[in-house]
Structure formats: C-alpha cells, structure tokens
Amino acid sequence: MTQEQPELGPVGYRIILENELVRVWQVMLGPGETQALHHHEHPYLVIAVEGAINLVETVDGQLRDAPEPTGSVVFRPAGDTHTLTNVGETRYVARIVELKTQ
C-alpha cells in the first residue's frame, strides 16, 4: 500500500521575476490566513517587506515559530514542505527569492 502525496500549492501567490538564476515570488497573508501546503525545491531567501508573526507547519505536522520583522532577511535550504500561517495581527508581505542551482 502506498501513501498518497498531498496536493501542493505554489510557493507564493505570483511570480514577480524569473530568469535562469532566480525566481522571485510575492507572498501576502492577512491576519489568520494560511498559505497552501507547498514545497521548496530550491534554497531561498525570505525578505519581509511587511513583517508579521508566522507559524510554519511541516508536512509531517511539526510546528515552528517564524516571526519575521519588517526588513528581515532569512536563508532557508531546499527541501522543506510546509504551510505558513500569519498568527499575528498585521498583514504579512514578503518576497521569496529561490536560488536555482545549476
């Protein structure tokens, strides 16, 4: 018996730039909103344009606090599959810069 793979959404809600080296996504979540389960195929940077208090839930159910103050930049390695929920009281806007490997 094989386990079904969950349906995955996109990394962000729209791509704002893409070339052979990078893909840049726009992410926007209002208070209480959750981004669909998605997979990060590439290493990436998260640049918080409007910061918020976020919660990451991995595909296997692990919870991780992810506060992202306005102006912060975080590097994350490839391979994570998770949702992102804005558990704060302010809108969250970020750019995800995927670093395509060659």
N, C-alpha and C positions, 0 to 999 in steps of 0.2 A: 504494500500500500504506500503510495507517495503522498506527501503533503502538498496541498495546493499553494502556489506562490500568491501572496496578496497582490491586489492591483495597486500599481504605483502611479502617483501623480507626478507633475513636473517639479523641478527644484524651486521654481518661482512662478509668479503668475504671468510674466512675459520676459522675453529676451530683449535686452536693450542694445547689445552689441555682441557680435560674434565674428571671429576670424579663425585662422588655423592655430593660434596660440591660446586664446581665451574665449570664454562665453560668460557674459555678464547678465545676470537675472535681476529683475526688480522683485522684491518681496514686500508685501504690505499686509499687516494684520491689525484689525481693530481690537480693542479690549475684549477678551473672551473668545476671539476667533482662533481656529486651528487650521494650519496648513495641512493638506493631504499628505499621507504617507508617501515618501519619496526616497530615492537612493542617490547617493553622491558617488558617481563613477570616477570623478577626478578630485585631486586635492583642491582646496578652495579657501578663499578669504571671505569673511563676513565683515562688511563695513556698515555700521549702524548710522544711518542718516538721521533717523528719529528713534532714539533708544526706548527700550521697554524692558519689563521683567518677563522673561520667557521660560518655558518648560519644554524640554525635549523628552519625547518618549520613543525609545528604540523599538524596533520590530519585535524584539523578544520581551518587551514590557518594562525595561529598565527606565527609571525616571532620572533626569539630570537637570538641575537648575542651570539656566543660561541667561543671567542678567546681561544686558547689552546696553551700556550707557551710550548716549548720543556721541558720535565721533570715534567710538571704539573700533578697533580692527582685531579680528581673531583669525588665526590659521587653523584649519582642520584637515586631517588627512582624508584620503579617499576611502570609500567602503562603507560608510555609515548609512543605515536605512532607518528613518525616523519620521515622526510628526513634530511640528513646532506649534506650541500654543502660547499666545500672549496672555499671561495671567495677571498683567498689570492693569493700570487704569488709563494708560496713554496709548496712542496709536504707535505701531512699530513699522518703520520703513527701513529697509536695508538693501544693499547691493551684495549679491553673491558673485564672486569672481572665480569661476572654475579655471584651473590651470591645466590645459590639455597637455598630456605627455606625448612624446613622440617615439 
